[in-house]
Amino acid sequence: MTTKIIMDTDPGIDDAAALTMAINSPELDLKLITAVAGNVSVDKTTANALKIVNFFGKQAEIPVAEGAKEPLIKPFEDAARIHGASGMEGYDFGNDYGAPIEKSAVQALRDAILAEDEITLVPTGSYTNIALLFKEFPEVKSHIKQIVAMGGSLTGGNMTSVAEFNVFTDPHAAEIMYKSGVPIVTVGLDVTLKALLTQDSLNAIKDMNETGKMLYGLISHYNDVSAETGGHPMHDVNTIFYLLHPEAFTTKDVWIDIQTDGPAIGAMVGDIRGAYHDGKTNAKVCVDIDAAAFNKWFVEEVGKMR
């Protein structure tokens, strides 16, 4: 059986790689892509999602909807310094990649979720669309099997010493999501900074096929790189790897709170001792990963593509 998923995303180079893996996996059934402002503005993230869908000829099968253009409360701050002005520098996708559907992301999410018995949400950008969905259509929660979300960290941030980008971008949305009662798997910096795509892996895909060429071009322009190893943290791809190979991850059930103001805004605070919430938990947090298995899987999967 395939796992039905919806990706809520802000492409972004690692998002583009995550979409690539999801679209091409026979074990995943990608029903909808919704775009949100994050790595770049929402018009660009929507266009970038369309470019990936068009690249694989899936325009008729996978609708793309445009979502929130700014966070709920906090001023918008993009990551163009990491992903380039367009969000996906390094490959020419052309100009004929279609348009999003007329429905808003929230309406499209509502309709797609209620049409299924159970579905997995995979947010790899800020969680603004998810928060708006839960506020406007709370009835969808019972139809969601789980949320596998890239974001946050129990051990340190990449925007401040405590805040990771997706949560920092819209901490109020993150708070709503973590208080929703929907089962959540957190795939954060605790694992994504370990599962670096090595230069050897990047070189291996360069001449494999057109997909390898595309990903090589994008990732070579990705300004998120380890100063120690030269490897690239493919943050969002780890959500897809988790869905397909959860055995490669070590997880810990934790109660998560989100800091929504002050100098620690965007921090993910885990009750790691189970001391402050009567032993209750609201997330399964990934705390370790088999980085070699990640690299092997990534290269092998690209080799199967066009």
Buried (B, 14 or more C-beta within 10 A) or exposed (E): EEBBBBBBBBBBBBBBBBBBBBBBBEEBBBBBBBBBBBBBBBEBBBBBBBBBBBBBEBBEEBBBBBBBBBBBEBEBEBBBEBBBEBBBBBBEBEEEBEEBBEBBBBBBBBBBBEEBEEBBBBBBBBBBBBBBBBEEBEEBEEBBBBBBBBBBBBEBBBBBEBBBBBBBBBBBBBBBBBBBEBBBBBBBBBBBBBBBBBEEBBEBBBEBBEBBBBBBBBBBBBEBBEEEEEBBBBBBBBBBBBBBBEEBBEBBEBBBBBBBEEEBBBBBBBBEEBEEEEEEBBBBBBBBBBBEBBBEBBBEBBEEBE
